[in-house]
């Protein structure tokens, strides 16, 4: 029976992008969670490894910059693994202090979302500098308590949790979307899956090609591939494969992996019930 109750950990606090994604996952998968917030990815991942939380929500891939460092977590042994997935638009929003406008802004704060909005900021606020903070919530509080010369890039929900902010522009990320995973200490392997995650350790290009050839007759699609070189080896790599097919048989996948190479292992296989179509169009930016 699929587990429904978790102790969850999220970076930052309520109103962040990770918080929004996890809210979506909770509703879609029917989870009940006690949520704890962490200041950094390091403390969050340590809590997951030590078992003080069961699950977290991390962005493992974005349309802006590809796979994120968080995907490397599934290369650990034993690895945490995804038990749910959602693809969501960021819809980055620029906030100023209530009673002020963009003409007064000289410094734009944020976390990783600054990178997503950098092109819009260069076009519309060319004189304003950009500075990253440890978290979006920390930056938002600084703006709300400031003198009107500060702005912050955050999620559409940020102002619900940080009083004193006004949305000055929305959708300033060029339509960026992210693949979010609910990453768990106890990955699941359901009999029927829509998404499977396979890890390969110190594999050759030939072995990887052999695995893909084994999967093709099963009708399985490669939805994503992350590789990183293994130092001091003759072109070997560690890799993470995202494999997809609606209602595929996980036992057949396990057998295919076993035939291909002992260097591969199935980390998790689960159903997709929360997938969201990406927002389209590079010109979604609009005034609040």
Secondary structure, DSSP 4 states (H G I P E B T S, - for coil): ----EEEEEEES-TTSHHHHHHHHHHHHHT-EEEEEEESSHHHHHHHHHHTS-SEEEEEEEETTTEE-GGGGGGGSSSPPEEEEEEEEE---EEEEETT--GGG--EEEESTHHHHTHHHHHHH-TT-EEEE-S-HHHHHHHHHTS-SSEEEEE-TTGGGTSTTEEEEEE-TTSS-EEEEEEEESS--B-SEEEEEEEEEEEE-HHHHHHHHHHHHTTT-EEEEEEEEEPTTSSS-EEEEEEEEEEEEEHHHHHHHHHHH-TTEEEEEEE------PPP--TT--EE-
